[in-house]
Amino acid sequence: MASTTKKVLRLTFNNAAGNAVTITMPQPKEGLTAADIEAVMDQIIAKNIFLTSGGELISKRDVKIVDTTTNDLFD
């Protein structure tokens, strides 16, 4: 039985249409703080570097570090 662990950082924004837009980054650096992540999110919004089908990103909605473990039960 093989087991794998994966960690991702999920940044969720609101776009101009009011929809949620999520950017997922694999293997976030250990020791990141909420303040560090929010500062990056503020820069993404301020520099307007992503355009979605619902318009530009206008505000922060959520941030999560998701850690998953998958157990393969079939060899």
RAQUI-V448343 format. One record per residue. RES is the residue in one letter. SS is DSSP state (hx for helix, st for strand, lp for the rest). PHI is phi in whole degrees, -180 to 180 (* if undefined). D_LAST is the distance of its C-alpha to the last C-alpha in Angstrom with 2 decimals. Layout:
# RAQUI-V448343
res=RES ss=SS phi=PHI d_last=D_LAST
res=RES ss=SS phi=PHI d_last=D_LAST
This chain:
# RAQUI-V448343
res=M ss=lp phi=* d_last=6.61
res=A ss=st phi=-99 d_last=8.14
res=S ss=st phi=-128 d_last=11.47
res=T ss=st phi=-126 d_last=13.93
res=T ss=st phi=-120 d_last=17.58
res=K ss=st phi=-138 d_last=20.01
res=K ss=st phi=-126 d_last=23.75
res=V ss=st phi=-135 d_last=26.18
res=L ss=st phi=-105 d_last=29.90
res=R ss=st phi=-113 d_last=31.15
res=L ss=st phi=-103 d_last=34.84
res=T ss=st phi=-117 d_last=36.34
res=F ss=st phi=-121 d_last=39.83
res=N ss=st phi=-100 d_last=42.31
res=N ss=st phi=-100 d_last=43.69
res=A ss=lp phi=-61 d_last=47.21
res=A ss=lp phi=-84 d_last=46.23
res=G ss=lp phi=88 d_last=44.91
res=N ss=lp phi=-90 d_last=41.24
res=A ss=st phi=-82 d_last=38.39
res=V ss=st phi=-128 d_last=36.89
res=T ss=st phi=-112 d_last=33.86
res=I ss=st phi=-112 d_last=33.13
res=T ss=st phi=-111 d_last=29.75
res=M ss=st phi=-121 d_last=29.49
res=P ss=st phi=-76 d_last=26.34
res=Q ss=lp phi=49 d_last=26.49
res=P ss=lp phi=-65 d_last=29.91
res=K ss=lp phi=-63 d_last=32.02
res=E ss=lp phi=-65 d_last=32.10
res=G ss=lp phi=87 d_last=35.40
res=L ss=lp phi=-63 d_last=36.24
res=T ss=lp phi=-106 d_last=38.81
res=A ss=hx phi=-59 d_last=39.68
res=A ss=hx phi=-64 d_last=42.92
res=D ss=hx phi=-60 d_last=41.21
res=I ss=hx phi=-67 d_last=39.01
res=E ss=hx phi=-63 d_last=41.95
res=A ss=hx phi=-64 d_last=44.10
res=V ss=hx phi=-66 d_last=41.66
res=M ss=hx phi=-62 d_last=41.50
res=D ss=hx phi=-61 d_last=45.32
res=Q ss=hx phi=-66 d_last=45.45
res=I ss=hx phi=-60 d_last=43.13
res=I ss=hx phi=-67 d_last=45.47
res=A ss=hx phi=-64 d_last=48.66
res=K ss=hx phi=-85 d_last=47.75
res=N ss=lp phi=51 d_last=46.61
res=I ss=lp phi=-89 d_last=43.93
res=F ss=lp phi=-120 d_last=41.71
res=L ss=st phi=-120 d_last=43.06
res=T ss=st phi=-108 d_last=41.22
res=S ss=lp phi=-63 d_last=42.07
res=G ss=lp phi=-100 d_last=43.84
res=G ss=st phi=99 d_last=45.85
res=E ss=st phi=-73 d_last=45.74
res=L ss=st phi=-77 d_last=44.02
res=I ss=st phi=-119 d_last=46.70
res=S ss=st phi=-159 d_last=45.30
res=K ss=st phi=-83 d_last=42.44
res=R ss=st phi=-114 d_last=40.54
res=D ss=st phi=-163 d_last=37.62
res=V ss=st phi=-145 d_last=35.48
res=K ss=st phi=-144 d_last=32.16
res=I ss=st phi=-106 d_last=29.66
res=V ss=st phi=-108 d_last=26.29
res=D ss=st phi=-116 d_last=23.55
res=T ss=st phi=-123 d_last=20.07
res=T ss=st phi=-122 d_last=16.92
res=T ss=st phi=-115 d_last=13.59
res=N ss=st phi=-107 d_last=10.82
res=D ss=st phi=-84 d_last=7.35
res=L ss=lp phi=-92 d_last=6.61
res=F ss=lp phi=-119 d_last=3.79
res=D ss=lp phi=-92 d_last=0.00
